[in-house]
Amino acid sequence: DLPYDADWEFPEKRLILQEVLGSGAFGQVIKAEAIGILSLSARDKTSEATTVAVKMLKENASESDYKDLASELKIMIHLGEHKNIINLLGACTRGENLMLILEYAKHGNLLQFLRTRRDIYEPTWKKTTFNPKTEFTLADQVVDAYQIAQGMDFLASKKCIHRDLAARNVLVDEGYALKIGDFGLARDIYKTDLYVKKGAGLLPVKWMAPEALFDREYSSKTDVWAFGVVLWEILTLGGSPYPGVPLEQLLDYINEGKRMAQPRDCPPEIYAIMCDCWSLEQDRRPTFAELVRRIERIL
C-alpha cells in the first residue's frame, strides 16, 4: 500500500473544467485549465494557466472504482517522472471528488494520430520538410516505437506492469512526443469490443499474451507481447490487429504458431522484433531494455 504525498495536493478552486475528452461507465477524463500548477514558487502566487487532463469518477461510481483511482494516483506518485509517460501534475483529494491532474496531450491518442497520417505517409528513411503536419515517414514510425520502448523500459525498471499497452493508450503531445498513458481507468474509458468480459474486468484480448489470457499471469513479458502488437499498429498506420481472425479463434491461431504477417513497407528487422515479442515462451521475448537497444541500432 503506497502512501499519498500531500505535496501533490492542488486547490480544486483553481481548476476550470472544460469539455470531456473520454468517458466510460464509471470514469471520465476532462480537459481543464489549472491556474498556477507549473509554478515552482507557492502555488497560489501565479496566475498562469496550464491546459491539463483531469481524471475523475462519474457520480454512479462505486467504492471499488474510487479505490482503483486512488491506487492509480499512488502508483503515479511512486513512479516519478519520465518524458515518455503521461506525468502526474497534481491531485485534488480533499473535496467531494477525487481528481488526478495529468499532462494534456494536444494531439490525442496514437491510434487516431496514425490513421490521420495515411494520406501523407512515405515509406522512406529520409526526412525532407521536418514538418510533422505534412510529413510522416518510416523514420517517424521507428522513432515512435523507440519512444514507447523507452517509456515501457522506465515502467519495467520501476516494477510497474501496464497490462493495457496499445496504440489507443499512447498519447501524442504538443511537440509530437509520445507518452504512455492510462495506468488504470483505460479499461473503463474504452469499453468496446476490444475488451472481453472476464470476471470483473474487461480484457483487451488482441493485445494479450497467451499466459495472460489463459492464466491471468501478467509480467513485464506480457507487456512486451503487447509492444509487438503496438509495433504492428504503428507499421500499419493504425490497422486493427489480426484482420480476418474472429476473436473466438484467436487463441488457437496463436497456439498453432501463426502470427500476423509482415506489414507492407515494414523493414525485416522491425518485423523480426515483432515476432520475438510474440514468442510463446516468455523467456525468449526480449526485455524492454533490449528493445530500446535494438531499435536504437535501426535508427
Steps between C-alpha positions, in 0.01 A plus 500: 500500500678812377468827692340821370735797504314821589747708297294401196183662633361774273209730593187395311385862471796566268378241247273616217338188352424501127388229258505124552791333316400140570230332698414150615246336726649632825784734409572799283790714386429871470706774339564783746705809576704484820599842629859510623563125506842517335631777721792398716428770755195485726220369286260786560738781407482453126204538269643314201258242363614160375280270293472167681299178489298425814411139571204453731207270573141542393223529757397136463848367586535244778733479798723261307526746208609762751763265640627430147542870427666563837745218435572638153589833663738331742659297221565816297657676799718195563609476134639850470553686176606385155476676164313209339221452751204724580618662821303597807488876567282502811190362669188620679426257783328721757177599326195300394680345202836330473679655201831413337653791309707368210699635208276584205589347164404746229495254210288230664576129489754331274244276329297794362822691431638215284175465309497870411856462360403244234463756222842659552699185581826433313686170563838673504779558753559849363349802670444784256285769657531404869143625531295244699177650363581421137752218520494154655760240406636160595761687704219662703343159562824360637550808721146443632584138583823615667320747724243241611779250573674764713184577695434129557861437601454773763178336628669157508793646696247619758343151512181639348301273267271699272270214386328713239769624263338580163519789252172636637666540842805689370455876471663757272596829660554846357856436383393163350667313783329174594383437854361178641180567687217326679636329804155397617178631358597410144295183517200705593532783249533280194220250563463361152534163335874522561438383855345167587323462832694277741389506861479860610739647244500544124786356300667642187532154347688585178783661697530225759764231529367143524603462865307816588192372318513143627640538849462872569874513553638847440864603494727737317516226234123524438555873444774406249250285307264800488790718380534267199133565418555876541794479257262333254243779558769762430624330182145458366417864586235401750383169360271275704703198623435148368292607200264221398554293817183473713568558872382151597762348267783728608644277774514195275654717227780613735556159659537344155796731453326734255586869524397817320668545163774754435331834424564659161810727503607353837877441512589134575696599812188666645286198416761278669453705819122450481539124463743483794247687715244234402701197617275253683776451757534812713874453549558527127338843481740795523497736799406864445864596561598267213222642282629853559848390388375312194283785376783746569724297268238519223476877542 
